[in-house]
Amino acid sequence: MNLDPLPHHWYLLRSEAANGVHNMAVDAALLAYARSTSAGVWRCYAWERPTVSFGRHEAVRGRFDQDSIVAAGLDVARRPTGGRALLHSREVTYSVTLPLADNASWRQAYAAINRILLDALISLGVDAMLVPASVAAPTRPDGPLCFDVPTPGEIVVHGAKLVGSAVWRARGAYLQHGSILLHDDQAMLVGAAHAPIVAPPPAAALAACCPVAPTWLAVADALESALASRYAVQPFVTPTLLASSIDAHERDLTRPEWIWRR
C-alpha cells in the first residue's frame, strides 16, 4: 500500500521576478489548476521589490497600514495561505500545488514537502533539521511575525528558522509555499509597522549558514534536483487558460478589501 501523499509526476516552473500580488495570483491559479487537472507543479520565483505579505486570516489592522508600508519603501500583499507577516526580498520562494483528497491528511503532504526542502538544503551543505512536534507548539495566525518562532515540521539551523512556509487546502487541492532566506531582511518589518512591534530574532539565512553562499539559481537547482531524486519531473508549459485564471485572481487579490480584510 502506497502511503505517499504526493503525486508521482511533477511539473517544474521557474517564474521571472514579479510584484507580490502577481506572485500570489499565480500560486492561487496553480491551486485551481491542480484541482481541475490533478497536476502537481513545483514553482520557484522571486520578488521585484521588497514586499510584506500577510497570512490569509492574519489580523494586521492596527499593526500595519498602507501608509506605513509605503513610507518604508515596501510593497504589500495578502497570501491565499495562512501564517503570519513576513518580508520577501533576498530569498528563493517555492510553491507546491497538488491534488489532495478532502479525506487525506494535509499534514502528511506538508511533512513530505518539507523533507524534500530539507534534502535540498543538506545537499548545499546546510546543517539543517526539522523541528520535532515535541519541542514546539503551533502559533496563532495573529501571533508573532513569521520568523519569530519555529513551528512543528519547519526547517531550522541551530534553532533559528531558515524556511517560513504557509499552506491552504480547498476542494480537493493543496497549496504550500514559503521563503528560503538568502539573507535575513526580516527586521525591515519593524520600520514598516504602524504601531511598535518587537523585532524578530535573527533568522538562519543561507549567506550565514552555508559553506559557500549560494545564488538564487543554485538553490532552485537544488530544490528541483531533490524533487527529481524521488519523482518523475518535466518542465511546465503554461497553458493558455492559466493566464486568464491568473488575471482573475490578481484582480481579486489586489483589492484593498482583501489585503486589509482584518
C-alpha positions as CSV (number, residue, x, y, z in Angstrom):
1,M,0.0,0.0,0.0
2,N,1.5,3.4,-1.1
3,L,1.1,6.0,1.7
4,D,3.0,8.7,-0.2
5,P,0.5,11.7,-0.3
6,L,2.4,13.4,-3.2
7,P,1.9,12.8,-7.0
8,H,4.4,10.5,-8.7
9,H,4.8,13.0,-11.6
10,W,5.7,16.7,-11.3
11,Y,6.0,19.8,-13.5
12,L,8.7,22.3,-12.8
13,L,8.1,26.0,-13.2
14,R,10.5,28.9,-12.7
15,S,8.9,32.4,-12.9
16,E,10.5,35.7,-13.5
17,A,10.6,38.2,-10.6
18,A,7.2,39.8,-10.2
19,N,5.3,42.0,-7.8
20,G,3.7,40.4,-4.7
21,V,0.1,40.4,-5.8
22,H,1.0,38.8,-9.1
23,N,3.1,36.1,-7.4
24,M,0.2,35.3,-5.1
25,A,-2.2,35.2,-8.1
26,V,0.0,32.7,-9.9
27,D,0.0,30.4,-6.9
28,A,-3.8,30.7,-6.5
29,A,-4.3,29.9,-10.2
30,L,-2.0,26.9,-9.9
31,L,-4.1,25.7,-6.9
32,A,-7.2,25.8,-9.1
33,Y,-5.2,24.1,-11.9
34,A,-4.3,21.2,-9.6
35,R,-7.9,20.8,-8.7
36,S,-9.1,20.6,-12.3
37,T,-6.2,18.6,-13.8
38,S,-4.7,16.6,-11.0
39,A,-1.3,18.1,-11.8
40,G,1.5,18.7,-9.3
41,V,3.5,21.8,-10.0
42,W,6.8,22.8,-8.2
43,R,7.5,26.5,-8.8
44,C,10.4,28.7,-7.8
45,Y,10.1,32.5,-8.0
46,A,11.4,35.9,-6.8
47,W,10.1,39.4,-6.0
48,E,10.6,42.6,-7.9
49,R,10.6,44.7,-4.8
50,P,10.8,44.0,-1.1
51,T,7.2,43.1,-0.1
52,V,5.3,42.5,3.2
53,S,2.9,39.6,2.9
54,F,0.1,38.8,5.4
55,G,-1.5,35.5,6.1
56,R,-5.0,34.8,4.8
57,H,-6.6,35.2,8.2
58,E,-4.0,37.3,10.0
59,A,-5.3,40.3,11.9
60,V,-3.0,43.2,10.9
61,R,-5.0,46.4,11.1
62,G,-3.6,48.5,14.0
63,R,-0.1,46.9,13.5
64,F,0.4,47.8,9.8
65,D,-1.3,50.1,7.3
66,Q,-0.8,51.1,3.7
67,D,0.9,54.5,4.5
68,S,3.4,52.9,6.9
69,I,4.4,50.3,4.4
70,V,4.7,52.7,1.5
71,A,6.8,55.1,3.7
72,A,9.2,52.2,4.4
73,G,9.6,51.7,0.7
74,L,7.9,48.3,0.6
75,D,5.0,46.7,-1.3
76,V,2.2,44.7,0.3
77,A,0.2,41.6,-0.5
78,R,-2.0,39.1,1.4
79,R,-1.4,35.5,0.7
80,P,-4.1,32.9,-0.1
81,T,-2.5,30.7,2.6
82,G,-2.3,31.1,6.3
83,G,0.5,32.1,8.6
84,R,1.9,35.5,9.7
85,A,3.6,38.5,8.3
86,L,7.0,38.2,6.7
87,L,9.2,40.3,4.4
88,H,10.0,38.9,1.0
89,S,13.2,40.2,-0.5
90,R,16.5,38.4,-0.9
91,E,15.1,34.8,-0.9
92,V,14.2,31.9,-3.0
93,T,10.4,31.4,-2.9
94,Y,9.0,28.0,-3.6
95,S,5.4,26.9,-4.2
96,V,3.9,23.5,-4.4
97,T,0.4,22.8,-5.8
98,L,-1.1,19.3,-6.0
99,P,-4.4,17.5,-5.8
100,L,-5.3,16.3,-2.3
101,A,-8.4,14.4,-1.5
102,D,-10.6,16.0,1.1
103,N,-10.2,13.0,3.4
104,A,-6.4,13.0,3.0
105,S,-4.1,14.5,5.7
106,W,-2.6,17.8,4.7
107,R,-0.1,17.3,7.4
108,Q,1.3,14.3,5.6
109,A,1.7,16.4,2.4
110,Y,3.3,19.2,4.5
111,A,5.8,16.8,6.0
112,A,6.6,15.2,2.7
113,I,7.3,18.5,1.0
114,N,9.4,19.7,3.9
115,R,11.6,16.6,3.6
116,I,12.3,17.5,0.0
117,L,13.2,21.0,1.1
118,L,15.5,19.6,3.8
119,D,17.2,17.2,1.3
120,A,17.9,20.2,-1.0
121,L,19.4,22.3,1.8
122,I,21.5,19.5,3.1
123,S,22.9,19.0,-0.4
124,L,24.1,22.6,-0.3
125,G,26.0,21.9,2.9
126,V,23.5,23.4,5.4
127,D,23.3,21.9,8.9
128,A,19.5,22.0,8.8
129,M,16.9,19.9,10.6
130,L,13.1,19.7,11.0
131,V,11.5,21.0,14.2
132,P,10.1,18.0,16.1
133,A,6.5,18.2,17.2
134,S,7.5,17.6,20.8
135,V,9.5,20.8,21.2
136,A,7.3,23.4,19.6
137,A,3.6,24.4,19.6
138,P,1.5,25.9,16.8
139,T,1.1,29.7,16.9
140,R,-2.0,31.8,16.3
141,P,-2.4,33.3,12.9
142,D,-2.4,36.8,14.5
143,G,0.5,36.0,16.8
144,P,4.2,36.8,16.3
145,L,5.9,37.6,13.0
146,C,6.5,34.6,10.7
147,F,10.2,34.2,11.6
148,D,9.8,34.8,15.3
149,V,9.0,31.3,16.4
150,P,9.6,27.9,14.6
151,T,6.6,25.7,14.5
152,P,6.5,21.8,14.2
153,G,7.8,20.5,11.0
154,E,9.6,23.7,9.9
155,I,13.3,23.8,8.9
156,V,15.8,25.4,11.3
157,V,19.5,25.7,11.7
158,H,20.7,25.6,15.3
159,G,17.3,26.7,16.4
160,A,16.9,29.6,14.0
161,K,14.2,29.4,11.3
162,L,15.5,29.1,7.8
163,V,12.3,28.4,5.9
164,G,9.0,30.0,6.6
165,S,6.1,28.1,5.0
166,A,2.3,28.6,4.7
167,V,-0.4,26.3,3.5
168,W,-4.0,26.2,2.2
169,R,-6.2,23.4,1.1
170,A,-9.5,23.9,-0.8
171,R,-11.9,21.5,-2.5
172,G,-9.5,18.7,-3.4
173,A,-6.3,20.7,-3.9
174,Y,-3.4,21.8,-1.7
175,L,-1.0,24.8,-1.9
176,Q,2.2,25.2,0.1
177,H,4.6,28.0,-0.4
178,G,7.4,29.6,1.5
179,S,10.6,31.7,1.8
180,I,14.1,30.2,1.9
181,L,16.2,33.2,3.0
182,L,19.4,34.0,1.2
183,H,19.8,37.0,3.5
184,D,17.9,38.0,6.7
185,D,15.8,41.1,5.9
186,Q,13.0,40.4,8.4
187,A,13.9,43.3,10.6
188,M,12.6,45.6,7.8
189,L,9.1,44.7,9.1
190,V,9.8,46.9,12.2
191,G,10.1,50.0,10.1
192,A,7.0,49.1,8.1
193,A,4.8,48.8,11.1
194,H,2.2,51.5,12.0
195,A,2.4,50.6,15.7
196,P,5.6,49.5,17.6
197,I,6.4,45.8,17.2
198,V,9.2,43.7,18.5
199,A,12.0,42.9,16.0
200,P,12.1,39.2,15.1
201,P,15.2,37.3,16.3
202,P,17.9,36.7,13.6
203,A,16.9,34.1,11.0
204,A,19.1,31.4,9.6
205,A,19.8,32.9,6.2
206,L,21.9,30.9,3.7
207,A,24.5,33.6,3.4
208,A,25.4,32.9,7.1
209,C,24.9,29.1,7.4
210,C,26.0,27.7,4.1
211,P,29.7,26.9,3.5
212,V,29.6,28.9,0.2
213,A,26.7,31.4,0.0
214,P,24.5,30.0,-2.8
215,T,22.9,32.0,-5.6
216,W,19.2,32.0,-6.3
217,L,19.8,29.7,-9.2
218,A,21.9,27.3,-7.1
219,V,19.1,27.0,-4.6
220,A,16.4,26.5,-7.2
221,D,18.6,23.8,-8.9
222,A,19.0,22.0,-5.5
223,L,15.2,22.1,-4.9
224,E,14.4,20.6,-8.3
225,S,17.2,18.0,-8.0
226,A,15.8,16.9,-4.6
227,L,12.3,16.5,-6.1
228,A,13.7,14.7,-9.2
229,S,15.5,12.2,-6.9
230,R,12.1,11.0,-5.7
231,Y,9.7,11.6,-8.6
232,A,9.5,11.9,-12.4
233,V,9.7,15.6,-13.4
234,Q,9.4,17.6,-16.6
235,P,9.2,21.4,-17.4
236,F,5.8,23.0,-17.1
237,V,4.4,24.5,-20.3
238,T,2.0,27.1,-19.1
239,P,-1.5,26.5,-20.6
240,T,-3.2,29.4,-22.3
241,L,-6.2,29.2,-20.0
242,L,-3.9,29.6,-16.9
243,A,-3.2,33.2,-18.0
244,S,-6.8,34.2,-17.7
245,S,-7.1,32.5,-14.3
246,I,-4.0,34.4,-13.1
247,D,-5.6,37.7,-14.3
248,A,-8.8,36.9,-12.4
249,H,-7.0,36.1,-9.2
250,E,-4.8,39.2,-9.5
251,R,-7.9,41.4,-9.7
252,D,-9.3,39.7,-6.5
253,L,-6.0,39.8,-4.6
254,T,-5.2,43.4,-5.4
255,R,-8.4,44.7,-3.8
256,P,-7.9,46.7,-0.6
257,E,-10.9,44.8,0.8
258,W,-8.8,41.6,0.6
259,I,-5.4,43.0,1.6
260,W,-6.8,44.9,4.6
261,R,-9.6,42.5,5.4
262,R,-8.6,42.2,9.1
